[in-house]
Amino acid sequence: MQDKSSKSENAIFERLRRFQVSQGMTWDQVAKKLGISVSMFMMVKRGERNLSPKALYRLEQAERELVDRRSRAERVVEGLMADEGTAAQLVERESGKLTRLDFEVEYCNTRAAKSLPRQVTLWKPPEQGCAKLRQLFSQTLDTVVILLSCLPHALRSEKYLSQLTADSRVRLTNAALSLVIPEWRTLAAESTSSPG
């Protein structure tokens, strides 16, 4: 019985190792993403402890995100090989299919974080709203409005955004821009390079 449990835990540790290597993360970064300690990883590796259901759920979420990113990348490569457009056009087309993105977020204040969600889902606004947001962005390059438009209604405030770590806010902002304006990097580059 002990041997079977040990094999199961080693299988989980192998999943953890594959995820860590595929993301180029340190064990500390993986531990933080899953909400556990590095020493817990070592205990799982030795078969002394099991991952909590919450940590297993977070691992499954992270693995799903990785598969989704890979499959989008594979579709872009296949499109390039079939001469269906430039890389930028194919990435834009794939990004346009997305309607929601889920993210683990971190907060500056750990006490306040206990009452705030650990995962945030960004939603793509309806196409008419996206058109208005694209026009506004081309004129102002205001990323806060774009991010607020993608947040769930209960979190849609600058006060909420101010509680996020800089890294979480940047990741959410980039994702919101990709949902609303798949070509946002091109627009930003054109706006900053054009004279006055």
Backbone bond lengths (Angstrom), bond angles and torsions (degrees), N, CA, C in turn:
res aa  C-N    CA-C-N  psi(-1)  N-CA   C-N-CA  omega(-1)  CA-C   N-CA-C  phi
1 M - - - 1.451 - - 1.525 110.92 -
2 Q 1.323 117.83 -43.99 1.473 122.87 179.46 1.519 110.32 -61.17
3 D 1.363 115.76 -39.63 1.462 120.10 -178.30 1.530 111.03 -62.95
4 K 1.339 117.08 -41.99 1.471 121.50 179.37 1.530 110.77 -62.79
5 S 1.332 116.87 -43.65 1.466 121.22 178.56 1.516 110.66 -62.70
6 S 1.327 115.98 -41.20 1.463 120.82 -179.99 1.527 110.93 -62.97
7 K 1.344 116.47 -41.07 1.468 120.08 178.41 1.519 110.61 -64.09
8 S 1.340 116.16 -39.83 1.457 120.47 179.00 1.524 110.94 -62.41
9 E 1.336 116.56 -45.08 1.459 119.99 179.75 1.515 111.22 -66.46
10 N 1.355 117.47 -37.61 1.458 119.11 176.80 1.522 110.70 -64.62
11 A 1.339 117.31 -33.57 1.470 120.35 176.56 1.530 109.60 -65.03
12 I 1.318 117.11 -40.15 1.471 120.28 177.86 1.520 109.27 -66.09
13 F 1.332 116.57 -42.45 1.460 118.85 178.93 1.524 110.35 -62.68
14 E 1.332 117.88 -37.11 1.469 120.31 177.49 1.529 110.69 -64.01
15 R 1.333 117.23 -38.25 1.469 119.99 174.95 1.521 110.43 -61.90
16 L 1.321 115.73 -43.39 1.459 120.19 178.14 1.522 110.68 -61.08
17 R 1.332 116.50 -43.56 1.470 120.71 -179.82 1.526 110.77 -64.32
18 R 1.337 117.47 -44.47 1.478 120.51 178.69 1.523 110.63 -59.80
19 F 1.338 116.56 -43.68 1.451 119.87 179.36 1.521 110.29 -63.09
20 Q 1.322 116.78 -45.91 1.467 121.91 -178.71 1.531 110.69 -58.89
21 V 1.327 117.14 -46.76 1.470 121.37 -178.47 1.531 110.51 -68.11
22 S 1.329 116.78 -44.00 1.466 119.77 -177.00 1.526 112.03 -63.89
23 Q 1.324 117.23 -29.74 1.460 120.86 -179.17 1.523 112.94 -93.84
24 G 1.336 117.16 -8.12 1.460 120.34 -177.92 1.522 111.50 64.61
25 M 1.319 116.08 33.04 1.462 121.25 -177.22 1.525 110.26 -98.83
26 T 1.323 115.59 156.75 1.462 120.22 170.80 1.520 107.62 -80.39
27 W 1.328 116.03 164.71 1.469 119.16 176.59 1.525 109.67 -62.00
28 D 1.297 116.93 -35.43 1.459 120.41 179.64 1.528 110.55 -62.35
29 Q 1.335 117.23 -41.17 1.462 121.12 179.30 1.533 111.38 -66.93
30 V 1.334 116.20 -40.41 1.468 119.84 177.91 1.528 109.37 -64.73
31 A 1.341 115.82 -43.46 1.467 120.03 179.75 1.520 110.24 -58.83
32 K 1.317 116.45 -44.62 1.468 120.91 -179.77 1.529 110.29 -62.43
33 K 1.327 116.98 -42.01 1.465 121.20 -179.63 1.523 110.88 -62.72
34 L 1.334 116.90 -36.09 1.466 120.79 -177.83 1.525 112.97 -92.49
35 G 1.326 116.38 -7.18 1.459 119.76 178.90 1.518 114.09 74.87
36 I 1.343 116.43 31.85 1.469 120.58 177.44 1.528 109.07 -132.56
37 S 1.325 116.21 176.20 1.462 120.51 -178.97 1.530 110.68 -97.82
38 V 1.334 115.78 160.46 1.468 120.87 176.91 1.525 109.35 -63.75
39 S 1.318 117.01 -36.92 1.472 119.02 179.37 1.530 110.41 -62.73
40 M 1.325 117.61 -31.60 1.467 120.69 176.20 1.525 110.02 -63.77
41 F 1.356 117.34 -39.40 1.464 120.33 175.91 1.532 110.73 -55.75
42 M 1.303 115.28 -45.72 1.459 119.38 -177.43 1.526 111.55 -65.97
43 M 1.323 116.43 -36.57 1.469 119.66 177.24 1.529 110.36 -68.06
44 V 1.340 117.29 -36.59 1.463 120.95 175.86 1.518 109.24 -65.48
45 K 1.318 117.20 -41.85 1.467 121.40 179.97 1.523 111.21 -60.05
46 R 1.335 115.97 -40.81 1.473 120.38 -179.19 1.531 112.26 -81.85
47 G 1.331 117.46 -4.55 1.456 120.62 -179.83 1.515 113.82 79.52
48 E 1.331 116.85 16.15 1.464 120.92 -177.99 1.521 112.21 -85.85
49 R 1.330 117.94 -24.02 1.469 121.57 -176.91 1.523 109.19 -139.96
50 N 1.317 114.76 159.81 1.460 122.03 174.41 1.526 108.23 -107.70
51 L 1.307 116.24 151.55 1.461 119.20 171.52 1.521 108.02 -71.12
52 S 1.311 116.55 145.43 1.463 120.74 176.87 1.529 108.90 -68.42
53 P 1.316 117.60 157.27 1.479 119.21 176.32 1.530 111.93 -56.58
54 K 1.332 116.79 -35.31 1.465 120.69 179.49 1.535 110.71 -64.89
55 A 1.349 116.79 -44.04 1.471 120.74 179.31 1.524 110.35 -66.53
56 L 1.344 117.35 -39.14 1.467 120.27 177.16 1.530 110.77 -63.46
57 Y 1.322 116.98 -40.73 1.463 121.03 177.72 1.524 110.39 -61.29
58 R 1.339 116.23 -44.85 1.472 119.68 179.71 1.524 111.23 -63.51
59 L 1.333 117.12 -37.88 1.464 120.71 177.00 1.527 109.64 -63.07
60 E 1.330 117.52 -44.78 1.466 120.65 179.38 1.528 111.20 -61.95
61 Q 1.336 117.08 -41.04 1.466 121.14 177.12 1.525 110.63 -60.57
62 A 1.331 116.40 -46.54 1.463 121.28 -179.05 1.528 110.48 -63.31
63 E 1.332 117.05 -40.22 1.463 120.66 178.64 1.535 110.64 -65.15
64 R 1.338 116.88 -40.11 1.473 120.29 178.50 1.530 111.11 -63.81
65 E 1.335 116.52 -42.16 1.477 120.22 178.21 1.523 109.79 -60.37
66 L 1.327 116.64 -41.07 1.458 121.70 -179.54 1.526 110.82 -63.83
67 V 1.343 117.28 -44.48 1.464 121.24 179.13 1.520 110.22 -63.06
68 D 1.344 117.07 -41.97 1.461 120.39 179.93 1.520 111.01 -62.85
69 R 1.340 116.88 -43.51 1.472 120.03 178.18 1.513 110.62 -63.05
70 R 1.328 117.10 -42.33 1.467 120.14 179.65 1.521 110.48 -63.55
71 S 1.333 116.84 -44.24 1.456 117.93 -176.45 1.528 110.67 -65.21
72 R 1.351 117.79 -36.63 1.465 119.33 175.84 1.526 110.20 -64.22
73 A 1.335 116.12 -42.47 1.468 119.95 179.44 1.525 110.47 -62.86
74 E 1.328 116.21 -40.37 1.467 119.53 178.88 1.526 111.20 -63.68
75 R 1.353 116.68 -40.21 1.470 118.89 178.88 1.525 111.05 -64.56
76 V 1.334 116.97 -36.83 1.464 120.23 177.86 1.525 109.91 -64.55
77 V 1.342 116.85 -44.77 1.470 120.47 179.58 1.525 110.07 -62.58
78 E 1.335 117.05 -44.54 1.463 119.96 178.91 1.531 110.68 -60.68
79 G 1.335 117.07 -39.47 1.464 120.90 177.83 1.512 112.01 -64.34
80 L 1.324 116.75 -38.83 1.468 120.64 177.35 1.522 110.65 -64.23
81 M 1.331 115.75 -43.71 1.466 120.07 -178.74 1.534 110.86 -65.33
82 A 1.336 116.89 -31.88 1.460 121.25 -179.93 1.533 111.43 -89.02
83 D 1.343 116.42 6.73 1.462 122.54 178.97 1.530 112.09 55.19
84 E 1.357 115.08 48.61 1.470 121.14 -179.56 1.523 112.05 -93.74
85 G 1.311 118.58 8.06 1.453 121.86 179.12 1.522 110.71 142.11
86 T 1.328 115.03 -179.24 1.461 119.75 178.72 1.526 109.58 -77.96
87 A 1.318 115.93 165.56 1.465 120.29 178.81 1.525 110.49 -58.33
88 A 1.330 116.50 -43.25 1.472 120.38 -179.48 1.524 110.91 -61.75
89 Q 1.330 117.89 -41.65 1.460 121.39 179.98 1.530 111.11 -65.52
90 L 1.337 116.12 -41.39 1.463 120.20 -178.85 1.526 111.55 -68.67
91 V 1.322 117.21 -40.54 1.468 120.62 177.26 1.519 109.36 -63.28
92 E 1.338 116.56 -42.73 1.466 120.86 178.89 1.526 110.15 -61.81
93 R 1.319 117.79 -42.90 1.461 121.60 179.82 1.535 110.94 -63.05
94 E 1.326 117.05 -44.45 1.470 120.93 178.95 1.515 111.13 -65.21
95 S 1.332 117.44 -41.06 1.461 121.18 179.50 1.515 110.94 -65.08
96 G 1.322 116.93 -33.72 1.458 120.93 -179.45 1.518 113.04 -65.15
97 K 1.336 118.35 -20.83 1.459 122.37 179.84 1.521 111.99 -78.05
98 L 1.320 117.18 -19.12 1.461 120.10 -177.71 1.523 110.58 -71.91
99 T 1.322 116.37 140.21 1.460 120.15 175.29 1.522 111.57 -120.99
100 R 1.352 117.81 -17.23 1.458 120.58 178.61 1.521 109.94 -154.01
101 L 1.321 114.79 151.63 1.463 121.51 176.90 1.521 108.08 -138.53
102 D 1.329 116.95 136.42 1.462 122.51 178.52 1.524 109.68 -105.85
103 F 1.343 115.73 138.24 1.455 121.09 -178.52 1.514 111.27 -137.27
104 E 1.327 115.71 140.10 1.463 121.36 166.73 1.525 105.17 -80.99
105 V 1.328 117.19 134.06 1.462 120.71 -179.12 1.517 110.34 -124.10
106 E 1.322 114.77 157.97 1.460 121.61 177.38 1.522 108.06 -124.65
107 Y 1.323 114.13 154.44 1.458 120.58 -177.03 1.527 110.50 -119.65
108 C 1.321 115.43 153.39 1.465 121.87 179.89 1.527 111.34 -65.63
109 N 1.309 117.06 -43.47 1.457 122.69 -176.78 1.529 109.11 -101.12
110 T 1.327 117.18 113.42 1.466 120.29 -175.99 1.521 112.49 -67.36
111 R 1.318 117.75 -30.63 1.472 119.47 177.73 1.525 110.98 -67.50
112 A 1.313 116.07 -45.47 1.469 120.05 179.42 1.529 110.88 -66.83
113 A 1.326 116.39 -29.59 1.467 121.23 -177.34 1.522 111.96 -62.14
114 K 1.322 117.71 -25.87 1.470 120.35 -178.49 1.523 111.87 -63.32
115 S 1.320 117.49 -27.28 1.463 120.32 -179.41 1.532 112.43 -98.25
116 L 1.335 117.06 0.96 1.463 121.27 -177.94 1.533 109.91 -110.24
117 P 1.331 117.73 154.14 1.474 119.87 -177.90 1.529 112.10 -68.52
118 R 1.323 115.81 141.31 1.468 121.37 176.32 1.523 110.54 -81.27
119 Q 1.328 116.10 -23.30 1.459 120.09 179.00 1.519 108.80 -122.98
120 V 1.325 114.91 136.71 1.466 121.44 179.86 1.525 108.07 -123.86
121 T 1.318 115.33 135.17 1.464 120.80 176.05 1.520 108.38 -104.83
122 L 1.319 115.48 125.39 1.465 121.59 173.56 1.521 107.47 -94.74
123 W 1.334 115.89 135.84 1.465 121.72 -179.52 1.527 109.98 -116.79
124 K 1.313 115.91 138.63 1.464 120.72 176.04 1.528 108.28 -74.81
125 P 1.343 117.95 126.28 1.469 120.08 177.30 1.534 110.15 -65.26
126 P 1.339 117.40 164.16 1.472 119.84 175.41 1.529 110.43 -56.80
127 E 1.322 116.82 156.68 1.468 121.40 -173.68 1.528 112.70 -57.73
128 Q 1.324 118.18 -37.22 1.468 120.33 178.71 1.537 109.93 -63.16
129 G 1.315 116.86 -41.15 1.467 120.75 176.83 1.516 111.22 -65.58
130 C 1.335 116.68 -40.48 1.469 120.36 178.55 1.525 110.81 -61.32
131 A 1.346 116.80 -39.75 1.468 120.13 179.47 1.528 110.54 -61.82
132 K 1.332 117.04 -43.37 1.470 120.28 177.94 1.519 111.27 -65.24
133 L 1.335 116.31 -40.74 1.467 120.05 179.36 1.528 111.22 -65.98
134 R 1.344 116.72 -38.24 1.475 119.74 177.80 1.522 110.60 -62.73
135 Q 1.329 116.43 -41.80 1.459 120.27 179.19 1.533 110.25 -63.80
136 L 1.320 116.83 -44.95 1.460 121.14 178.38 1.527 110.69 -61.13
137 F 1.323 116.99 -44.00 1.463 120.82 -179.13 1.519 111.42 -63.41
138 S 1.338 116.91 -40.24 1.477 119.36 -179.56 1.529 111.10 -64.05
139 Q 1.330 117.46 -26.34 1.459 121.22 -179.73 1.527 113.00 -89.78
140 T 1.337 117.16 -34.22 1.471 120.17 -171.11 1.521 115.39 -118.05
141 L 1.332 117.56 -20.67 1.468 123.16 -172.30 1.540 111.21 56.46
142 D 1.320 117.04 29.51 1.462 122.77 -179.44 1.525 109.79 -81.22
143 T 1.317 116.44 106.43 1.465 120.90 -178.12 1.529 112.40 -82.27
144 V 1.319 117.91 -23.54 1.468 120.82 -178.10 1.527 110.44 -63.09
145 V 1.324 117.25 -42.82 1.464 121.20 -179.96 1.530 110.00 -61.66
146 I 1.319 116.35 -41.18 1.465 120.70 179.92 1.525 109.48 -62.44
147 L 1.340 116.65 -48.62 1.463 120.25 -179.40 1.523 111.33 -61.96
148 L 1.319 117.30 -45.80 1.466 120.10 -179.91 1.528 111.27 -60.00
149 S 1.321 117.54 -35.93 1.467 120.59 -178.60 1.527 112.28 -67.62
150 C 1.329 117.88 -21.79 1.468 121.60 -177.92 1.529 113.51 -97.11
151 L 1.321 116.62 -14.54 1.466 120.00 -179.19 1.523 111.09 -74.72
152 P 1.333 117.30 152.24 1.467 119.46 172.73 1.530 109.48 -59.63
153 H 1.318 117.23 149.91 1.465 121.99 -174.56 1.536 112.10 -53.19
154 A 1.334 117.62 -40.19 1.466 120.97 -176.58 1.533 112.51 -65.37
155 L 1.325 117.92 -21.40 1.466 121.73 -178.25 1.522 112.78 -107.51
156 R 1.298 118.08 2.15 1.466 123.30 -171.23 1.524 111.98 -77.80
157 S 1.343 116.30 74.58 1.471 119.54 176.38 1.532 109.31 -155.71
158 E 1.316 114.90 152.57 1.466 119.04 176.92 1.524 110.80 -67.26
159 K 1.341 116.76 -26.80 1.470 120.27 176.64 1.530 109.80 -61.48
160 Y 1.336 116.93 -43.48 1.460 119.80 177.33 1.528 110.37 -62.47
161 L 1.331 117.04 -46.45 1.468 120.74 -178.98 1.528 111.82 -58.88
162 S 1.330 116.82 -35.67 1.466 120.38 -178.28 1.532 112.14 -67.75
163 Q 1.321 117.67 -16.99 1.465 121.11 179.98 1.529 112.73 -86.29
164 L 1.328 117.20 -13.54 1.463 121.60 -179.47 1.524 111.01 -76.85
165 T 1.331 116.58 150.91 1.458 119.26 171.49 1.519 107.76 -67.67
166 A 1.313 117.00 160.28 1.467 121.12 -179.77 1.525 110.72 -58.87
167 D 1.332 116.93 -41.25 1.463 120.94 -179.17 1.528 111.20 -62.96
168 S 1.327 116.96 -46.20 1.468 120.23 179.84 1.518 110.75 -63.08
169 R 1.315 116.75 -41.25 1.472 120.04 -178.78 1.529 110.94 -65.44
170 V 1.329 117.25 -41.36 1.471 120.52 179.04 1.528 110.26 -64.15
171 R 1.348 116.96 -44.78 1.471 119.97 -179.97 1.529 111.08 -62.10
172 L 1.342 116.85 -43.34 1.460 119.95 178.67 1.529 111.65 -65.43
173 T 1.323 116.53 -41.14 1.468 120.68 179.92 1.522 110.88 -62.76
174 N 1.337 117.32 -47.04 1.468 120.52 179.52 1.522 111.36 -61.87
175 A 1.344 116.24 -39.91 1.463 119.93 179.49 1.529 110.97 -66.94
176 A 1.338 117.02 -43.10 1.466 120.29 178.95 1.531 110.40 -61.65
177 L 1.319 116.63 -42.55 1.457 120.40 177.62 1.528 110.65 -60.61
178 S 1.327 117.04 -41.14 1.465 120.69 179.81 1.526 111.80 -65.97
179 L 1.341 117.13 -33.50 1.467 120.15 177.57 1.526 111.59 -69.69
180 V 1.323 116.08 -44.93 1.468 121.13 -173.23 1.522 112.33 -85.98
181 I 1.333 116.35 -41.11 1.472 121.71 -174.28 1.529 108.26 -133.38
182 P 1.321 118.12 80.18 1.468 119.43 -176.41 1.536 113.46 -52.27
183 E 1.338 117.46 -29.81 1.468 121.09 -178.80 1.522 111.94 -95.69
184 W 1.333 118.85 24.44 1.469 121.48 -172.41 1.516 113.46 -60.57
185 R 1.322 118.27 -33.86 1.471 119.61 -179.60 1.526 110.69 -64.90
186 T 1.314 116.22 -39.24 1.466 120.49 178.03 1.522 110.54 -65.07
187 L 1.335 116.99 -45.06 1.473 120.87 179.10 1.526 111.42 -60.99
188 A 1.336 116.09 -43.10 1.463 120.16 -179.73 1.523 110.43 -63.96
189 A 1.335 116.41 -42.05 1.460 120.30 -179.81 1.530 110.41 -64.72
190 E 1.324 117.00 -41.93 1.474 120.48 179.35 1.528 111.12 -65.02
191 S 1.340 117.13 -40.44 1.462 121.12 -178.73 1.524 112.06 -66.80
192 T 1.323 116.06 -37.95 1.462 118.61 -178.26 1.513 112.99 -81.13
193 S 1.351 117.01 -21.82 1.458 118.66 -178.35 1.530 112.52 -92.68
194 S 1.331 117.23 -18.56 1.467 118.12 -179.14 1.525 110.37 -79.46
195 P 1.345 117.58 138.09 1.465 120.50 -178.43 1.514 111.87 -67.22
196 G 1.340 115.17 145.33 1.369 131.29 179.90 1.390 130.76 -3.22
